[in-house]
Amino acid sequence: MAKILATDLDGTLFYPKDNIGMISKPNLFFIQSFIDNGGKVVLISGRSHSYIKKVINRIGRPCAGISYNGGCVYDGEKLVRSKAIPNDEANEIIEEIKNTYKIPGIFLMTENGLSIYLRYKSKFIRWLYKLYYKTTGIYAENLLSNEEDYYKELKEGKIFKIMIYFGLGKRKQNRAKQINSILRNVYDNVECNRSKNVIEITAKDCSKASSLLDLLSSMNASKDDVYVVGDSGNDISMFKVFQKNSFCMGHAPNAVKKYARYTIEKFEDLSRYISEK
């Protein structure tokens, strides 16, 4: 059976960043060579399906894609799974979190793009968010920049992911960690994962591990042939389920690295491990 490489994007395939080419040349060469030699690649990310398609175009080879941390699963053009958070549940959860924790920002990821709610209604602050987002360049998702867009998506959009933003700094990261533990106990109808200063909420049973297992079943592939690599909290589920061939980037927090079997400093270092097996 062909080897399958399931890779996270931000901080992993996109590390180090290449603001012009999206994927650095060494990483692109490795992943293209892996596919050309019979391997299969799964791009697995919290990003949108439309953005993952851009990455596949950049690679120039067929890849499977898992977006929104497992909300959508595609094997090429074939839809394997699509699971969103019901709008009424999303609204209830958001209102409870807003009223309890006074968080500065909420982001919704839907089929239409990324929409933003800000606690502070200053036009200047919203302008700063838009300006910052523009600086992400090639890595930017489709931004729905007006608050009206947020409320429209909350009411009518297909919500694949809610992101609760806590602000900048170590203290905010610690707060996100504490509240994520609370939310996991409070809400059994959704999945909650933390990535630094953001809590990511997806539909029940939508994790990177569960979605990858569904994809493997569709492909009639064995989990023993899978290599997983990532760098953040939403990758831990993969590390646990595919522990035998799990890799974490060296710049990841220790709280994430401890779940992976191997630590690598560069994405292209995977070539040594995979070729030896």
Number of C-alpha atoms within 10 A of each C-alpha: 10 13 21 22 23 25 23 25 20 17 16 25 22 18 18 16 15 13 14 10 11 20 21 17 10 12 21 20 13 16 22 16 14 19 19 11 11 12 15 19 23 25 22 30 25 24 22 25 21 14 17 21 17 13 19 18 12 13 18 11 15 16 22 21 28 32 25 29 29 29 27 21 28 21 18 14 11 10 13 17 16 16 18 20 22 16 16 12 13 22 15 11 16 17 11 11 16 16 9 9 11 11 17 14 17 21 18 26 28 21 14 17 19 22 24 23 20 17 12 12 10 9 9 10 12 18 12 11 14 15 11 11 15 14 11 11 12 13 18 13 17 15 16 18 18 13 14 13 19 22 16 11 22 22 15 13 21 18 25 27 28 26 22 24 20 22 16 11 10 11 12 16 20 14 16 24 18 12 15 20 13 12 18 15 9 10 12 11 13 18 18 24 25 21 18 20 21 24 23 23 27 27 25 16 15 26 26 27 23 16 25 25 18 15 22 17 13 13 11 10 16 14 17 13 15 22 24 25 29 31 25 24 19 23 30 26 16 26 27 14 17 23 19 17 22 24 27 29 22 17 16 18 15 11 10 19 24 14 19 24 15 19 20 15 14 17 26 17 13 20 13 9 14 13 8 6 7
